[in-house]
Amino acid sequence: MQQPLPSPKDIERQRQEQILSNQTAIDLLNLWDQEDPEDQRETLEYLMQALDQNRLSSRKK
């Protein structure tokens, strides 16, 4: 048995929910894009150093 088609009201509600969800993701991406590149570089260097110090194998340190 086929499911009934959603009503126009249900379709619009789903569309509005998707728009809100998309906008939230877009806002987060924009926030990340506005971060200071120097802070990002420093954070990357710190993380790489921390990972290298905690390696269990003999790979490059």
Residue pairs with C-beta under 8 A, 6 or more apart in sequence:
6 14
52 60
52 61
53 61
55 61
